[in-house]
Amino acid sequence: QVQLVETGGGLVQAGGSLRVSCAASEHTFRSYTMGWFRQVPGKGREFVAAISRSGGSTYYADSMEGRFIISKDNAKNMMYLQMNSLKPEDTAVYLCAANGEISIFDREYDYWGQGTQVTVSS
C-alpha cells in the first residue's frame, strides 16, 4: 500500500510559478510510475503529467507542455511538479497518483493522494 501526500499548493498571480510536491510512504517508490492530475468542481480528473519509474521519461498534456516540469527523486520518495507561467485556468486541486505502468488515464492509477489546491488569480 502506497500513501501519497501532496503539499505546496496555494495562491499565485497569473504568470507566476509554484511547485507542488508529493511524498510517498512506500520505500519501493522507485517501483512506481507516477502521475499528476488536476480536478475542478463538477469535472473529472484531468491528466497533467506522468513520469517513469526511473524518472528518465516524462509525458505531458498538450496544454502543460513547456510550462510544467515533472520530476522524481527516488532517494527521497518524492515527486514534484514545477508550474510556470500559470494561468487562471490552471486553478484546480492537484493530485498525485502512483501506478505500475505509465498512463494518461486516471482509472489506471492504483494509489492517490488527497490533493492540494492551486489557485491562480488574474
BAROZA-312023 format. One record per residue (C-alpha): x, y negated, z negated; residue number from 1; residue in one letter. Coordinates in Angstrom, 3 decimals, padded with zeros to 6 digits. Layout:
N
{X: X	Y: Y	Z: Z	k: NUM	r: A};
...
! end
This chain:
122
{X: 000.000	Y: 000.000	Z: 000.000	k: 1	r: Q};
{X: 001.360	Y: -003.384	Z: 001.021	k: 2	r: V};
{X: 000.294	Y: -006.507	Z: -000.793	k: 3	r: Q};
{X: 000.695	Y: -009.791	Z: 001.050	k: 4	r: L};
{X: 000.579	Y: -013.283	Z: -000.429	k: 5	r: V};
{X: 000.623	Y: -016.433	Z: 001.683	k: 6	r: E};
{X: 001.894	Y: -019.767	Z: 000.388	k: 7	r: T};
{X: 002.830	Y: -023.126	Z: 001.788	k: 8	r: G};
{X: -000.436	Y: -024.421	Z: 003.163	k: 9	r: G};
{X: -001.515	Y: -027.988	Z: 002.668	k: 10	r: G};
{X: -002.500	Y: -031.266	Z: 004.261	k: 11	r: L};
{X: -000.376	Y: -032.734	Z: 007.030	k: 12	r: V};
{X: -000.855	Y: -035.512	Z: 009.562	k: 13	r: Q};
{X: -001.168	Y: -034.775	Z: 013.246	k: 14	r: A};
{X: 002.259	Y: -034.468	Z: 014.825	k: 15	r: G};
{X: 003.787	Y: -033.274	Z: 011.593	k: 16	r: G};
{X: 005.279	Y: -029.941	Z: 010.575	k: 17	r: S};
{X: 004.542	Y: -027.328	Z: 007.959	k: 18	r: L};
{X: 005.945	Y: -023.917	Z: 007.101	k: 19	r: R};
{X: 003.782	Y: -021.191	Z: 005.645	k: 20	r: V};
{X: 005.265	Y: -018.098	Z: 004.054	k: 21	r: S};
{X: 004.117	Y: -014.544	Z: 003.475	k: 22	r: C};
{X: 005.586	Y: -012.492	Z: 000.645	k: 23	r: A};
{X: 005.252	Y: -008.718	Z: 000.768	k: 24	r: A};
{X: 005.319	Y: -006.399	Z: -002.203	k: 25	r: S};
{X: 006.457	Y: -003.316	Z: -000.345	k: 26	r: E};
{X: 010.181	Y: -002.581	Z: -000.373	k: 27	r: H};
{X: 009.840	Y: -000.902	Z: 003.009	k: 28	r: T};
{X: 008.808	Y: -004.227	Z: 004.540	k: 29	r: F};
{X: 011.133	Y: -003.600	Z: 007.440	k: 30	r: R};
{X: 008.903	Y: -000.684	Z: 008.495	k: 31	r: S};
{X: 006.045	Y: -003.009	Z: 009.421	k: 32	r: Y};
{X: 005.334	Y: -005.248	Z: 012.320	k: 33	r: T};
{X: 003.783	Y: -008.465	Z: 011.088	k: 34	r: M};
{X: 001.367	Y: -010.999	Z: 012.397	k: 35	r: G};
{X: -000.152	Y: -014.369	Z: 011.666	k: 36	r: W};
{X: -003.800	Y: -015.041	Z: 012.337	k: 37	r: F};
{X: -005.971	Y: -018.019	Z: 011.573	k: 38	r: R};
{X: -009.637	Y: -018.421	Z: 010.845	k: 39	r: Q};
{X: -012.088	Y: -021.283	Z: 010.639	k: 40	r: V};
{X: -015.517	Y: -021.031	Z: 009.007	k: 41	r: P};
{X: -018.047	Y: -019.200	Z: 011.126	k: 42	r: G};
{X: -015.495	Y: -017.752	Z: 013.530	k: 43	r: K};
{X: -013.440	Y: -014.612	Z: 013.769	k: 44	r: G};
{X: -009.722	Y: -014.354	Z: 013.177	k: 45	r: R};
{X: -007.589	Y: -015.811	Z: 015.963	k: 46	r: E};
{X: -004.198	Y: -014.377	Z: 016.840	k: 47	r: F};
{X: -001.330	Y: -016.811	Z: 016.278	k: 48	r: V};
{X: 001.931	Y: -014.868	Z: 016.445	k: 49	r: A};
{X: 003.461	Y: -011.479	Z: 015.809	k: 50	r: A};
{X: 006.935	Y: -010.157	Z: 015.128	k: 51	r: I};
{X: 008.526	Y: -006.739	Z: 015.473	k: 52	r: S};
{X: 009.914	Y: -004.652	Z: 012.623	k: 53	r: R};
{X: 013.461	Y: -005.883	Z: 013.112	k: 54	r: S};
{X: 012.375	Y: -009.434	Z: 013.828	k: 55	r: G};
{X: 014.040	Y: -009.254	Z: 017.202	k: 56	r: G};
{X: 010.863	Y: -009.582	Z: 019.272	k: 57	r: S};
{X: 008.208	Y: -012.232	Z: 018.867	k: 58	r: T};
{X: 004.866	Y: -012.897	Z: 020.509	k: 59	r: Y};
{X: 002.707	Y: -015.998	Z: 020.515	k: 60	r: Y};
{X: -000.750	Y: -017.061	Z: 021.517	k: 61	r: A};
{X: -000.541	Y: -019.394	Z: 024.513	k: 62	r: D};
{X: -001.673	Y: -022.448	Z: 022.571	k: 63	r: S};
{X: 001.054	Y: -021.954	Z: 019.953	k: 64	r: M};
{X: 003.937	Y: -021.132	Z: 022.290	k: 65	r: E};
{X: 006.625	Y: -023.756	Z: 021.948	k: 66	r: G};
{X: 005.143	Y: -025.295	Z: 018.803	k: 67	r: R};
{X: 005.151	Y: -022.415	Z: 016.308	k: 68	r: F};
{X: 008.021	Y: -020.150	Z: 015.321	k: 69	r: I};
{X: 007.541	Y: -016.826	Z: 013.558	k: 70	r: I};
{X: 010.407	Y: -015.256	Z: 011.652	k: 71	r: S};
{X: 011.000	Y: -012.404	Z: 009.239	k: 72	r: K};
{X: 013.564	Y: -011.804	Z: 006.521	k: 73	r: D};
{X: 013.588	Y: -008.091	Z: 005.742	k: 74	r: N};
{X: 016.086	Y: -008.508	Z: 002.915	k: 75	r: A};
{X: 013.678	Y: -010.815	Z: 001.081	k: 76	r: K};
{X: 010.433	Y: -009.140	Z: 002.167	k: 77	r: N};
{X: 009.322	Y: -012.470	Z: 003.604	k: 78	r: M};
{X: 007.750	Y: -013.698	Z: 006.806	k: 79	r: M};
{X: 007.431	Y: -017.310	Z: 007.880	k: 80	r: Y};
{X: 005.509	Y: -019.417	Z: 010.340	k: 81	r: L};
{X: 007.084	Y: -022.757	Z: 011.159	k: 82	r: Q};
{X: 004.438	Y: -025.002	Z: 012.682	k: 83	r: M};
{X: 005.492	Y: -028.133	Z: 014.553	k: 84	r: N};
{X: 003.603	Y: -030.811	Z: 016.474	k: 85	r: S};
{X: 000.491	Y: -029.924	Z: 014.556	k: 86	r: L};
{X: -002.915	Y: -030.912	Z: 015.911	k: 87	r: K};
{X: -006.246	Y: -031.325	Z: 014.112	k: 88	r: P};
{X: -007.480	Y: -028.211	Z: 015.915	k: 89	r: E};
{X: -004.792	Y: -026.215	Z: 014.114	k: 90	r: D};
{X: -006.780	Y: -026.692	Z: 010.906	k: 91	r: T};
{X: -007.650	Y: -023.233	Z: 009.580	k: 92	r: A};
{X: -006.936	Y: -020.625	Z: 006.957	k: 93	r: V};
{X: -003.734	Y: -018.885	Z: 007.979	k: 94	r: Y};
{X: -003.484	Y: -015.204	Z: 007.133	k: 95	r: L};
{X: -000.591	Y: -012.807	Z: 007.384	k: 96	r: C};
{X: -001.046	Y: -009.164	Z: 008.232	k: 97	r: A};
{X: 001.043	Y: -006.012	Z: 008.422	k: 98	r: A};
{X: 000.738	Y: -003.087	Z: 010.769	k: 99	r: N};
{X: 002.545	Y: -000.068	Z: 012.091	k: 100	r: G};
{X: 002.542	Y: -001.339	Z: 015.671	k: 101	r: E};
{X: 002.641	Y: -004.851	Z: 017.065	k: 102	r: I};
{X: -000.712	Y: -006.104	Z: 018.232	k: 103	r: S};
{X: -002.617	Y: -009.277	Z: 019.005	k: 104	r: I};
{X: -005.862	Y: -007.712	Z: 017.740	k: 105	r: F};
{X: -006.815	Y: -008.213	Z: 014.108	k: 106	r: D};
{X: -008.699	Y: -004.900	Z: 013.981	k: 107	r: R};
{X: -005.418	Y: -003.061	Z: 014.396	k: 108	r: E};
{X: -003.779	Y: -004.512	Z: 011.286	k: 109	r: Y};
{X: -003.963	Y: -002.476	Z: 008.107	k: 110	r: D};
{X: -002.989	Y: -004.972	Z: 005.414	k: 111	r: Y};
{X: -003.997	Y: -008.593	Z: 004.924	k: 112	r: W};
{X: -003.233	Y: -011.460	Z: 002.622	k: 113	r: G};
{X: -005.848	Y: -013.794	Z: 001.198	k: 114	r: Q};
{X: -004.829	Y: -016.726	Z: 003.379	k: 115	r: G};
{X: -003.579	Y: -020.261	Z: 002.858	k: 116	r: T};
{X: -005.399	Y: -023.385	Z: 004.006	k: 117	r: Q};
{X: -003.735	Y: -025.678	Z: 006.516	k: 118	r: V};
{X: -005.454	Y: -028.983	Z: 007.207	k: 119	r: T};
{X: -004.240	Y: -031.360	Z: 009.898	k: 120	r: V};
{X: -005.591	Y: -034.886	Z: 009.724	k: 121	r: S};
{X: -005.920	Y: -037.105	Z: 012.762	k: 122	r: S};
! end
